[in-house]
Every structure is written in structure tokens, then in C-alpha cells.
Amino acid sequence: MRLKGKVAVVTGAARGIGRAIALRLGHEGARVAVVDVLEDQGYATVRLIQDVGGQAMFVPTDVSDAARCKPWWIRWSGSGAPSISWSTTPESARLRFSGDGEALWDRVLDINLKGYFLCSQAVARVMVEQGVKGRIIAVSSISSEFGGSSQAHYCASKAGINLLVKSMAISLGPYGITCNAVLPAPSRPTLTGGAGRSGRARLLVEASPLGRLGQPEDVAGRSSSLPATTQTGAPDRC
């Protein structure tokens, strides 16, 4: 219960890595704001946290909408400012680069990059105002460094997060707020549909030193992270 009394905000917490992170924080005693646009899965995450004795509430929010990225903590009266902010922003629909994909490009960049900027900015403002030495963390992707087939939009959004996090760390470091990005490789739940059934998953397993794909819990910290595929970027002035 090392996070007892802390307030945590987790975006993209309705499923996958975001859900695993929210569960881990709730298990450690934090009061968790489960932020997502997917209501059924979001409420399911809240129930899972409550089942292990944690406290949580669901906050339906479109992170790409600046007007909806402000009032999270108001509904947590008496809890103070968030101490922890995790953003997963997992939008990754595939895009054929030579095709007509402007609408999909805008959607992915709005959710993954703009959404992370808006959410982090909103939380950081309250942390600074209330003197909270908090933690702001983003789930980026190993694809942000290596690119990927049919993922130009996704890779660009995650690469943008990497540099945004470094800039945030420089800006917020003097206030005692650290900013970091975690760069996981593809995990089992993210390889859905044809990608999960194809030889791609087998090749990824063969390339992993542990001989397996990652799991959401690896990022959340419940089990050992994959040493060669899960990285943490810690800016100089963190």
C-alpha cells in the first residue's frame, strides 16, 4: 500500500496496458481516476480495482477534446491534486501509407499526441498550483524508434510523445515533477486479428530474450519487464 492517500489519473484505462496500470495503482493504495471514452470497459476496470480493495471512479473523457481534459480532480473532492498521471493513448489502427488516410492520420495524432499533451498539461497545472511533486508518465512504443509497416501515423505520434516528454521534463523539473516515457514492444493483447494469427507473433517471440511476448502487466510492474523490449526514457532534468 505504498501509494495510499495518493490520487492517480490513468487515461486509456479501459483495457490493455492502461487497465493493467490502473489495477496496479489501485492495488498499491492509490485512488484511481479511470479515464477513457469506452464506458462499459471503463466501468469494468473500476469494478476490478474495487474487487481488490482499491478505490476508483470512471471519468468518461475524449482526451483529444481540451474542454473535457480539465475537471477530473473536481469530482474527487477532498482528495487534492493528482500525484500520478499515466497516459496510454492506444489508438493504432493500420494505415496504408500510399492510400487515402488523412482522416485516420488526424484521428491517431489527435488521440495519441494531442491527447497526451492536453491531459499532461491539465494535470501539471494543478500539480504546480498545489505544490505536488508528482509523476507524469507516458506509454510510448518501441515503434517510435524503429517505425513499422502500415504504422506511419502511429509511429509518428509516439515519436512525438518521446520528445514532448523530454521537453516536459525540462519545464516541470524545477517544480519537482518528473516526466518519463515507457517504450514497450508489441504485447499479446495488441496483436489482434490477422496480425495475431500470422507468423508475426512467432517472429516477435523468437526475437525476445525471454522467449515470449510482453503482457500489459509487464508495463504495470506486476512482473519482470522485458529487458530488451521495454525501455524507459529518463530526460536529463527529470
VEXRO-457995 format. One record per residue (C-alpha): residue in one letter; chain; x, y, z. Coordinates in nm, 3 decimals. Example, Ala and Ser with C-alpha at 12.3 -4.5 7.8 and 13.67 -1.06 7.14 Angstrom:
BEGIN
@type = a mol = A x = 1.230 y = -0.450 z = 0.780;
@type = s mol = A x = 1.367 y = -0.106 z = 0.714;
This chain:
BEGIN
@type = m mol = A x = 0.000 y = 0.000 z = 0.000;
@type = r mol = A x = 0.288 y = 0.236 z = -0.073;
@type = l mol = A x = 0.059 y = 0.472 z = -0.268;
@type = k mol = A x = -0.209 y = 0.504 z = -0.001;
@type = g mol = A x = -0.351 y = 0.856 z = 0.002;
@type = k mol = A x = -0.228 y = 0.934 z = -0.350;
@type = v mol = A x = -0.454 y = 1.021 z = -0.642;
@type = a mol = A x = -0.371 y = 0.872 z = -0.982;
@type = v mol = A x = -0.514 y = 0.957 z = -1.324;
@type = v mol = A x = -0.487 y = 0.687 z = -1.592;
@type = t mol = A x = -0.605 y = 0.760 z = -1.945;
@type = g mol = A x = -0.683 y = 0.476 z = -2.181;
@type = a mol = A x = -0.756 y = 0.267 z = -1.871;
@type = a mol = A x = -1.050 y = 0.073 z = -2.012;
@type = r mol = A x = -0.838 y = -0.210 z = -2.149;
@type = g mol = A x = -0.491 y = -0.348 z = -2.216;
@type = i mol = A x = -0.188 y = -0.173 z = -2.071;
@type = g mol = A x = -0.397 y = 0.113 z = -1.932;
@type = r mol = A x = -0.619 y = -0.127 z = -1.738;
@type = a mol = A x = -0.318 y = -0.317 z = -1.602;
@type = i mol = A x = -0.161 y = 0.010 z = -1.484;
@type = a mol = A x = -0.485 y = 0.124 z = -1.318;
@type = l mol = A x = -0.518 y = -0.210 z = -1.140;
@type = r mol = A x = -0.160 y = -0.195 z = -1.018;
@type = l mol = A x = -0.203 y = 0.158 z = -0.882;
@type = g mol = A x = -0.529 y = 0.062 z = -0.711;
@type = h mol = A x = -0.365 y = -0.243 z = -0.559;
@type = e mol = A x = -0.090 y = -0.019 z = -0.421;
@type = g mol = A x = -0.349 y = 0.200 z = -0.247;
@type = a mol = A x = -0.393 y = 0.493 z = -0.487;
@type = r mol = A x = -0.735 y = 0.636 z = -0.564;
@type = v mol = A x = -0.760 y = 0.588 z = -0.938;
@type = a mol = A x = -0.944 y = 0.803 z = -1.190;
@type = v mol = A x = -1.012 y = 0.564 z = -1.479;
@type = v mol = A x = -1.026 y = 0.788 z = -1.787;
@type = d mol = A x = -1.147 y = 0.657 z = -2.121;
@type = v mol = A x = -1.409 y = 0.704 z = -2.389;
@type = l mol = A x = -1.514 y = 0.337 z = -2.366;
@type = e mol = A x = -1.772 y = 0.339 z = -2.088;
@type = d mol = A x = -1.853 y = -0.032 z = -2.050;
@type = q mol = A x = -1.488 y = -0.133 z = -2.030;
@type = g mol = A x = -1.406 y = 0.169 z = -1.815;
@type = y mol = A x = -1.664 y = 0.074 z = -1.554;
@type = a mol = A x = -1.533 y = -0.284 z = -1.572;
@type = t mol = A x = -1.185 y = -0.156 z = -1.482;
@type = v mol = A x = -1.333 y = 0.030 z = -1.184;
@type = r mol = A x = -1.502 y = -0.288 z = -1.062;
@type = l mol = A x = -1.178 y = -0.485 z = -1.096;
@type = i mol = A x = -0.997 y = -0.225 z = -0.883;
@type = q mol = A x = -1.274 y = -0.234 z = -0.624;
@type = d mol = A x = -1.260 y = -0.614 z = -0.619;
@type = v mol = A x = -0.903 y = -0.598 z = -0.488;
@type = g mol = A x = -0.997 y = -0.344 z = -0.223;
@type = g mol = A x = -0.899 y = -0.033 z = -0.417;
@type = q mol = A x = -1.084 y = 0.292 z = -0.479;
@type = a mol = A x = -1.166 y = 0.410 z = -0.828;
@type = m mol = A x = -1.413 y = 0.604 z = -1.034;
@type = f mol = A x = -1.476 y = 0.619 z = -1.408;
@type = v mol = A x = -1.436 y = 0.951 z = -1.588;
@type = p mol = A x = -1.573 y = 0.936 z = -1.945;
@type = t mol = A x = -1.345 y = 1.163 z = -2.145;
@type = d mol = A x = -1.235 y = 1.218 z = -2.502;
@type = v mol = A x = -0.870 y = 1.309 z = -2.441;
@type = s mol = A x = -0.844 y = 1.492 z = -2.773;
@type = d mol = A x = -1.104 y = 1.746 z = -2.654;
@type = a mol = A x = -0.937 y = 2.021 z = -2.448;
@type = a mol = A x = -1.265 y = 2.116 z = -2.279;
@type = r mol = A x = -1.301 y = 1.765 z = -2.137;
@type = c mol = A x = -0.943 y = 1.734 z = -2.007;
@type = k mol = A x = -0.988 y = 1.975 z = -1.717;
@type = p mol = A x = -1.237 y = 1.867 z = -1.449;
@type = w mol = A x = -1.111 y = 1.523 z = -1.340;
@type = w mol = A x = -0.996 y = 1.622 z = -0.992;
@type = i mol = A x = -1.304 y = 1.833 z = -0.916;
@type = r mol = A x = -1.506 y = 1.514 z = -0.881;
@type = w mol = A x = -1.253 y = 1.388 z = -0.627;
@type = s mol = A x = -1.341 y = 1.649 z = -0.364;
@type = g mol = A x = -1.110 y = 1.637 z = -0.065;
@type = s mol = A x = -0.851 y = 1.426 z = -0.248;
@type = g mol = A x = -0.624 y = 1.708 z = -0.357;
@type = a mol = A x = -0.428 y = 1.720 z = -0.680;
@type = p mol = A x = -0.323 y = 1.404 z = -0.865;
@type = s mol = A x = 0.022 y = 1.278 z = -0.770;
@type = i mol = A x = 0.048 y = 1.033 z = -1.059;
@type = s mol = A x = -0.060 y = 1.060 z = -1.421;
@type = w mol = A x = -0.029 y = 0.769 z = -1.664;
@type = s mol = A x = -0.132 y = 0.814 z = -2.027;
@type = t mol = A x = -0.159 y = 0.513 z = -2.257;
@type = t mol = A x = -0.349 y = 0.659 z = -2.559;
@type = p mol = A x = -0.350 y = 0.331 z = -2.754;
@type = e mol = A x = -0.503 y = 0.436 z = -3.090;
@type = s mol = A x = -0.319 y = 0.235 z = -3.358;
@type = a mol = A x = -0.550 y = 0.148 z = -3.650;
@type = r mol = A x = -0.343 y = 0.046 z = -3.952;
@type = l mol = A x = -0.284 y = 0.288 z = -4.238;
@type = r mol = A x = -0.154 y = 0.211 z = -4.588;
@type = f mol = A x = 0.087 y = 0.498 z = -4.647;
@type = s mol = A x = 0.013 y = 0.528 z = -5.019;
@type = g mol = A x = -0.360 y = 0.523 z = -4.953;
@type = d mol = A x = -0.605 y = 0.799 z = -4.867;
@type = g mol = A x = -0.562 y = 0.816 z = -4.490;
@type = e mol = A x = -0.584 y = 1.181 z = -4.388;
@type = a mol = A x = -0.884 y = 1.128 z = -4.160;
@type = l mol = A x = -0.715 y = 0.837 z = -3.985;
@type = w mol = A x = -0.389 y = 1.034 z = -3.954;
@type = d mol = A x = -0.577 y = 1.318 z = -3.784;
@type = r mol = A x = -0.759 y = 1.081 z = -3.551;
@type = v mol = A x = -0.444 y = 0.897 z = -3.436;
@type = l mol = A x = -0.241 y = 1.215 z = -3.388;
@type = d mol = A x = -0.531 y = 1.381 z = -3.204;
@type = i mol = A x = -0.570 y = 1.093 z = -2.959;
@type = n mol = A x = -0.212 y = 0.978 z = -2.912;
@type = l mol = A x = -0.011 y = 1.301 z = -2.926;
@type = k mol = A x = -0.253 y = 1.590 z = -2.877;
@type = g mol = A x = -0.443 y = 1.390 z = -2.617;
@type = y mol = A x = -0.128 y = 1.324 z = -2.417;
@type = f mol = A x = -0.031 y = 1.691 z = -2.437;
@type = l mol = A x = -0.373 y = 1.812 z = -2.319;
@type = c mol = A x = -0.402 y = 1.559 z = -2.035;
@type = s mol = A x = -0.049 y = 1.614 z = -1.909;
@type = q mol = A x = -0.085 y = 1.992 z = -1.928;
@type = a mol = A x = -0.410 y = 1.985 z = -1.731;
@type = v mol = A x = -0.264 y = 1.763 z = -1.458;
@type = a mol = A x = 0.066 y = 1.952 z = -1.446;
@type = r mol = A x = -0.110 y = 2.283 z = -1.390;
@type = v mol = A x = -0.281 y = 2.152 z = -1.078;
@type = m mol = A x = 0.036 y = 1.984 z = -0.953;
@type = v mol = A x = 0.224 y = 2.314 z = -0.984;
@type = e mol = A x = -0.057 y = 2.518 z = -0.827;
@type = q mol = A x = -0.080 y = 2.287 z = -0.526;
@type = g mol = A x = 0.291 y = 2.219 z = -0.491;
@type = v mol = A x = 0.261 y = 1.847 z = -0.564;
@type = k mol = A x = 0.587 y = 1.680 z = -0.666;
@type = g mol = A x = 0.416 y = 1.439 z = -0.898;
@type = r mol = A x = 0.492 y = 1.187 z = -1.168;
@type = i mol = A x = 0.374 y = 1.214 z = -1.529;
@type = i mol = A x = 0.431 y = 0.903 z = -1.738;
@type = a mol = A x = 0.350 y = 0.815 z = -2.098;
@type = v mol = A x = 0.328 y = 0.478 z = -2.266;
@type = s mol = A x = 0.505 y = 0.533 z = -2.596;
@type = s mol = A x = 0.621 y = 0.245 z = -2.816;
@type = i mol = A x = 0.937 y = 0.084 z = -2.944;
@type = s mol = A x = 0.791 y = 0.162 z = -3.288;
@type = s mol = A x = 0.865 y = 0.529 z = -3.219;
@type = e mol = A x = 1.233 y = 0.449 z = -3.280;
@type = f mol = A x = 1.214 y = 0.184 z = -3.549;
@type = g mol = A x = 0.899 y = 0.263 z = -3.747;
@type = g mol = A x = 0.663 y = -0.001 z = -3.874;
@type = s mol = A x = 0.475 y = -0.123 z = -4.177;
@type = s mol = A x = 0.133 y = 0.040 z = -4.212;
@type = q mol = A x = 0.202 y = 0.245 z = -3.897;
@type = a mol = A x = 0.336 y = 0.580 z = -4.020;
@type = h mol = A x = 0.069 y = 0.770 z = -3.822;
@type = y mol = A x = 0.109 y = 0.564 z = -3.504;
@type = c mol = A x = 0.491 y = 0.573 z = -3.510;
@type = a mol = A x = 0.494 y = 0.948 z = -3.572;
@type = s mol = A x = 0.255 y = 1.007 z = -3.280;
@type = k mol = A x = 0.466 y = 0.800 z = -3.042;
@type = a mol = A x = 0.792 y = 0.960 z = -3.157;
@type = g mol = A x = 0.628 y = 1.295 z = -3.086;
@type = i mol = A x = 0.546 y = 1.177 z = -2.735;
@type = n mol = A x = 0.912 y = 1.092 z = -2.673;
@type = l mol = A x = 1.030 y = 1.447 z = -2.743;
@type = l mol = A x = 0.728 y = 1.603 z = -2.574;
@type = v mol = A x = 0.814 y = 1.410 z = -2.257;
@type = k mol = A x = 1.173 y = 1.537 z = -2.267;
@type = s mol = A x = 1.051 y = 1.894 z = -2.307;
@type = m mol = A x = 0.801 y = 1.849 z = -2.024;
@type = a mol = A x = 1.075 y = 1.713 z = -1.800;
@type = i mol = A x = 1.284 y = 2.024 z = -1.859;
@type = s mol = A x = 0.988 y = 2.255 z = -1.796;
@type = l mol = A x = 0.847 y = 2.078 z = -1.492;
@type = g mol = A x = 1.167 y = 1.954 z = -1.327;
@type = p mol = A x = 1.213 y = 2.276 z = -1.125;
@type = y mol = A x = 0.874 y = 2.206 z = -0.962;
@type = g mol = A x = 0.976 y = 1.856 z = -0.857;
@type = i mol = A x = 0.761 y = 1.689 z = -1.123;
@type = t mol = A x = 0.927 y = 1.407 z = -1.317;
@type = c mol = A x = 0.823 y = 1.308 z = -1.669;
@type = n mol = A x = 0.910 y = 0.977 z = -1.833;
@type = a mol = A x = 0.808 y = 0.757 z = -2.125;
@type = v mol = A x = 0.797 y = 0.377 z = -2.134;
@type = l mol = A x = 0.859 y = 0.218 z = -2.475;
@type = p mol = A x = 0.711 y = -0.134 z = -2.478;
@type = a mol = A x = 0.731 y = -0.372 z = -2.771;
@type = p mol = A x = 0.411 y = -0.529 z = -2.909;
@type = s mol = A x = 0.230 y = -0.730 z = -2.643;
@type = r mol = A x = -0.004 y = -1.024 z = -2.678;
@type = p mol = A x = -0.328 y = -0.824 z = -2.636;
@type = t mol = A x = -0.224 y = -0.571 z = -2.903;
@type = l mol = A x = -0.167 y = -0.837 z = -3.170;
@type = t mol = A x = -0.531 y = -0.885 z = -3.260;
@type = g mol = A x = -0.697 y = -1.014 z = -3.572;
@type = g mol = A x = -0.478 y = -1.128 z = -3.858;
@type = a mol = A x = -0.161 y = -0.989 z = -3.703;
@type = g mol = A x = -0.202 y = -1.210 z = -3.400;
@type = r mol = A x = -0.264 y = -1.523 z = -3.605;
@type = s mol = A x = 0.013 y = -1.466 z = -3.857;
@type = g mol = A x = 0.380 y = -1.550 z = -3.834;
@type = r mol = A x = 0.449 y = -1.200 z = -3.700;
@type = a mol = A x = 0.378 y = -1.303 z = -3.342;
@type = r mol = A x = 0.608 y = -1.605 z = -3.378;
@type = l mol = A x = 0.890 y = -1.388 z = -3.511;
@type = l mol = A x = 0.849 y = -1.143 z = -3.223;
@type = v mol = A x = 0.864 y = -1.428 z = -2.971;
@type = e mol = A x = 1.181 y = -1.564 z = -3.133;
@type = a mol = A x = 1.343 y = -1.218 z = -3.111;
@type = s mol = A x = 1.264 y = -1.179 z = -2.743;
@type = p mol = A x = 1.535 y = -1.281 z = -2.492;
@type = l mol = A x = 1.262 y = -1.421 z = -2.265;
@type = g mol = A x = 1.104 y = -1.619 z = -2.546;
@type = r mol = A x = 0.759 y = -1.466 z = -2.505;
@type = l mol = A x = 0.556 y = -1.162 z = -2.596;
@type = g mol = A x = 0.505 y = -0.889 z = -2.343;
@type = q mol = A x = 0.193 y = -0.859 z = -2.131;
@type = p mol = A x = 0.019 y = -0.545 z = -2.000;
@type = e mol = A x = 0.132 y = -0.640 z = -1.650;
@type = d mol = A x = 0.495 y = -0.608 z = -1.759;
@type = v mol = A x = 0.447 y = -0.237 z = -1.812;
@type = a mol = A x = 0.237 y = -0.201 z = -1.499;
@type = g mol = A x = 0.516 y = -0.354 z = -1.292;
@type = r mol = A x = 0.348 y = -0.670 z = -1.168;
@type = s mol = A x = 0.610 y = -0.894 z = -1.322;
@type = s mol = A x = 0.956 y = -0.851 z = -1.469;
@type = s mol = A x = 0.964 y = -0.621 z = -1.770;
@type = l mol = A x = 1.120 y = -0.743 z = -2.090;
@type = p mol = A x = 1.479 y = -0.615 z = -2.071;
@type = a mol = A x = 1.534 y = -0.583 z = -2.443;
@type = t mol = A x = 1.194 y = -0.454 z = -2.547;
@type = t mol = A x = 1.068 y = -0.236 z = -2.263;
@type = q mol = A x = 1.264 y = 0.085 z = -2.223;
@type = t mol = A x = 1.234 y = 0.392 z = -2.005;
@type = g mol = A x = 1.344 y = 0.729 z = -2.133;
@type = a mol = A x = 1.462 y = 0.949 z = -1.844;
@type = p mol = A x = 1.540 y = 1.304 z = -1.958;
@type = d mol = A x = 1.843 y = 1.482 z = -1.814;
@type = r mol = A x = 1.643 y = 1.716 z = -1.593;
@type = c mol = A x = 1.389 y = 1.470 z = -1.462;
